[in-house]
Amino acid sequence: MALAQDTGEALPRPRNDEMAQYLHAGAERARALGNRGPVRWTSDGRLDPDILEAYWRCGFYIFTGVLGPDELADIERDVREIMDRVPVSRDAVLDAQGRPAIGVGHEAPTLFWSKPLGDPFGGTSRANGRHPVKMTEPTPAADAPDEIVYLILGSLQFSTACLRAYGHPDLLGIAAAINGEDFVPFSDALFIKAPGLGASVAWHQDGVTHWDSPDWDAGIHGFNFMAQLYGCTPANGVWVVPGSHRLGKVDIRARVAEAGSDRLPDAVPIVCDPGDVAITNRQVLHGSFANTSADWRVTVNFGFHRRASVLGVAGGGVHNAPAVYDAARIEHRARLIGYAIDARRQRFPHERSFDYAPHRDRAEPYRWDDAARATMHDYNLMDLSI
């Protein structure tokens, strides 16, 4: 599968003029929020307080220019290879060239399929029913495939370039600023929004475990980073209802019913250039529309939690089997942070490496090599999903 911004293929027409107006108005609202800019640190090494204020006010922030051209080229090569290696169909074991396909032989969830421009989760009981309303499903082109891969979990085992992005010192520093220096992993994924094919993600809030906790606050379910390979637009990007992370559990059915459609009037799009990285609070109400545009969106997605939100907690069962997360499991899953930091050091030796506090007292540092790579198979069985 070749990735490109302009496929030259016939695409579905935009749904209607109302949708075009909605996309434009949402982009205007987004521009007024004041939650975009480069990563900035104070003289004493703290994340700029204006960034933190905007993040906690809006529930998301767009960090511009985080990934440079060399890193984006590395990621693109890996993503091309991954997409070339997907099975030819949902039940196949070979790729289009007859090779063993990626994702085959994994116990952990890896490849997620959808009909083109579909909404595979909305209005179903999947993911604990957290996507209660189905999105509009436009009609794809007549020559569209029957199904597409739109989501790949456990993506770090398939891409060293994505693993290196996971170890980016600015991103890990942001994680420490928001979740504390003992922050822990959540999960990671690749979202593939192909032009004229990419599936929607119905309106939802990510968190599932802590809504009724006596310790509930606006950050208890952690956050996700969304690094953009090609950038994203109002037509193919994630939409967010600003400030909804502070509201507790939102009645999504009521919101959609009041709006009269899946176009929530107070939502705004996350609009990025290539190399920008958005951070989104996992409690914010968000979703995305089917990609009827001519532009690709490829998002390298990974998240982090507060350790206190995870330790001793019964997981939500969305990304893997329900379990109580003890210290040993957290330590085992967090080894990927150590591998990522070292993998990045090897690729970018002149860059400052991140100092991850929970690994400071290890007798031997984590090293990224073939032996480490061999331990990555199905690592996402140990994701920390709350």
N, C-alpha and C positions, 0 to 999 in steps of 0.2 A: 504494500500500500504506500503510495507516494503522498507526502504531505506538502501542501502548497497553499498560498493564500488565494490564488485565483485558479480554480479548476477548469474553467472554460465550459463546464457542463451546465445543462439546463437545470435551473433550480425552481422550486415552487415559488409562485408569486407571493409577496407579502400578504398577510391575511386580509387586510383592508386599510383604508386611510385612517380609521380610528386607531389601529395598532401603531401606525407610523407616528401619529400625533402623540400617542402615549409614550413611545420610546423617546421622542424629542423632549417632551415635558419632563420625563423622569431624569434625563441627562441634565436638564437645566436645574432641577432641584438638587441633583448630586453636586453640581459645581458650586453651589452656594454653601455647602456644609463645612468647608474648611478643614477637611480631614485627609489631606494629600500632601506629600512632599518627601524629600529624601530622609533617610535615617539620620538623626542628629543626636549627638551625645553631649552632655555638659562637660565642663573642664574636669570634674571629678569622676567622669565615667558613667554617669547616670543617663538613662533615656530622657530626652528633652521633655520637661513637664507639659509643654503645649501638646506634644504628641499623645501623651497619656490622657490629658484632658479630652482631646478630640475623640480618642478611642472609647473612653468610658461614656462620653456623651452620645456618640453615634452608634456604638456597637461594632464599628469597623473602621479601618484606616488603610490607605493606599500608600505604600512605601515605593517611591519612584527610583528607577535605575539601580536596583539591587544587584541584578545578575548582568554581567557584562557580555560582550559579543562572543568571547571564547567559550564561556560557560554555556551560553544559549546554543552555540553550535554543538557542543558536547551532548547536551540534552536532546537536541533535535536528532542527532545520529542515533542515539539510543531509542528514542521514540519511534523513529522509522523502522529500526530493527524489530522492536516489539510488535508494531502493527503488521509488519511483514510476516511475523511468526504466529499470529492468532489463527485458530482453527478456521477452516473454510465454512464451517457451520457449527451450531451450538453443540452438537453431539459428535463432531468429528475429532479425530486425534492427530490429524496431519494439517499442515498449513498449505497454502496454495502451491508451493513448490515441492510438496510431498515430504517435507521434513517433519519430525515430531513437533507438534504445536506447543506454543507457550501455554502454561496453565494446566496442561494435561498431567495427571499424576500428583496433583496437589490435594491435600485434605482441606486446607484452608480455602475460604472463598477467594477467587481471583478474578475471573472474567464475568462481567455482567452484560447481558444482551437485552436489546430492545428492538421492536419494529422501528423503522425509520420515522423520525419526528414523533415518536410515541411517548407515553408517560407510564413506565412500567410499575411505579410505586404508588402513584396517586389513587386514592380511593380504595386501597387494599389494606390487608392486615400486615403486610411486610414491614420490617423494621419497627415492630411493636406498634404498627398502625399510626406512626407519627406523621404520615402524609395523608390526611383525611379527605382531601378533595382532589379530584382528577383535573389535570390541566387540559386545555384545548389541544387537540391532536390534528395539526394540519395534514393535508393530503400530500404525500411525497410524489416525486416524479415517477412516471410509469416504469422507468427502467431501474428504479431503486432496488437494492437487495431486500430479501425478505427480513433479515435481521442484521443488526450491527452490534459490535462491541463498543460500549460507550463509557465503561468504568472498569478500571483494573485496580484491585486491592493488592496489598503486599508488594507494591511496585518497586520498592528499594532492592528486592532480590533480583529484579530484572534489569536494573539500570544503575551502574556505578555513578553516572553523572547525576542522577536524581539523589543518590546517597550523598554525594558531595554537596549538593544544594541543602540537604538536610543538616549538614554540619557547618553551614555558613555562619561565621562568627557574629555578624550583626543580627541575624535571625535568632540564633540561640541567646544572644544578649537581650533581645526583646522578650523572648520567652522568660528569661530570668527576671526581667523588670516587671512583668505582669503576673507571673505565677510563683515567684520566689526562686532563689538560686538552686533549690532542690527540686525543681520542676521535673516532671516525668513524661514519657511519651504517651500518645493516644493511638493514632492509626495513621496510615498514609495511603495515597491513591493517585492514579492518573485519571483525569476526566478528559474524554475525547469528544468534542463537539464538531463533527464534520459538517461542512456546508451542505445544506439541504437534506441532512440525515440526522443530525445530532438530537438526542432525546431531551425532553424536558425533565426537570426535577421539581416535583410539586411542592407547594408552600409547606414549610415545616420549621420546627425548632429541633436542633440536634439532641439536646440533653434528654435523658430518659430516667435518671435515677434520683436526682436530688431536689425535685420540685417541691416536695413537702418537708425537706430537711429543716430542722430548727436553725441550722447554720447557713441557710440559703442566702445568697447575695448574687449580684449581677455577674460574677465571674466564676461561680462554683463549678460549672460544666466545662471550663477551659476554652480554648480557641483553636482555629485552624489558620494556617498560612495557605495562600493560593498564589503560587508563582506562575507567571504567565509567559509561555514560550513565544506566542505570537501577539500578545495583547488580547484585549476583549472589548466588546462594544455593547451598547444597550440591547442589540438584537441577539447576541450569543452569550452574554455574560450573566453573572449571578445578580439578582435583585434582592435588596435588603429593605426592611422597614426600620428606619433609624430609631434608636432608642428602645426598641421592643425587647431588648435583652434585660431591661429593668422591670418588665411588666409581669413576670411570672409566666405561668402557662397560658398561652393565648388561645382563645376560641377561634380556631382558623376557619371552621365552617361558617361561623357567624360573620367573620370578616369578609369572606368571599361572597356570602349571600348578600351582605349589605352593599358590596361593590357591584353586584350583578354580573360579575364575570371574574376570570382569574387575574384581571389587571387591577391589583390593589392600588388605590389612588395615592397613598402616602409612601409607596415604595420607590426606591431609587436604584439605578444600575451601578455596579462596580465597573468602571471604565479604566482600562490600563493600556499602557504601551508594552512592547516586548521587554522583558526583564523586570517589570514592576512586580511587587509582591503585596497582595492584600492580606490583611489579617481580619478575621471575622469571629466575633464572639459566638460560641456555640448555642447560646440562648436566643440569639437574634432571629426574628422571623425572616426567612429567606427562601428563594427558589429561583428557577430559571425557565425560560420559555424554550420550546423546540427551536432549533437553529435553522430557520428558513433563509438565512442570509448567505452571502457568498464567501464568508470568512470562517477560517478554522479558529476554534479555541482549544488549546491544549494546556491544561492546568496541572501543575505538580502540586499536590495537596498533602499537607501533613500538619498534625496538631499536637498540642501539649496540654498537660493538666498540672494543677497544683498537686503535690504529693498528698496533702491532707485530704483532697477530694477523692483519692483513689485507695489509699492504704486501708485495708480492712473492710472495704466496700464490696457488696455483691454487684457485679457488673450487670449492664443492661441487656446483654445478649443480642445486640444488634450486629456486631462485627464478628462475633465468634460465640462459642458456647458459654452460658452463664457460669460464673465462678466468683469466689471471693478472692480479691487481689491482696496477697500477702507480700511481705518485703522481698522474698526470694523471686517471686514472679516479676515484681517491679524492677529489681536489679537485672534479671535476665533480659527483659524487654529493653531496658535502658542501655544495654551493651551496644545497641545500634547507634546511639549517640557517640559513643567512643569510637566505633568503627568509622562513622561519618566524619568525625573530626580528623582522624588520621588519613582517611582517603582524600580529604580536601587538602591536608597538609602536603601530601605527595604530589597533587596536581598543581597546587598554588603555593610553592614553598616560601615565597616572599610575603605571604599574607599572614597577619596575626591570627593564630589559632585560638579558638575559644577554650576557656578553662572551665570545665563542667564540675561544679563543686562535689557532687556525690562520687566522682572518680578520683579525687585528689589523693586519697590515701591508699589507692590500689598499689600492691607491691609491684605489679607489672602493668604498664599502660596497655590499652587496647591497640592492636596493630591490624591494619587492613592488608590482608594478603590472601592467598588461595585458601589457606586453612579457615580463615574467617569467612570467606565467601561460601565455603562448604556448609557452614552452620546456618546460613540464611534461609534455607529451604523451609517454607511454611512458617517463617518467624511470626507472621501475623496471626497465627493461632493464639499468640500470647499478647495481642493488642489489649489495651486498657480502655475499655469502652464503657463510658458512663453517660 
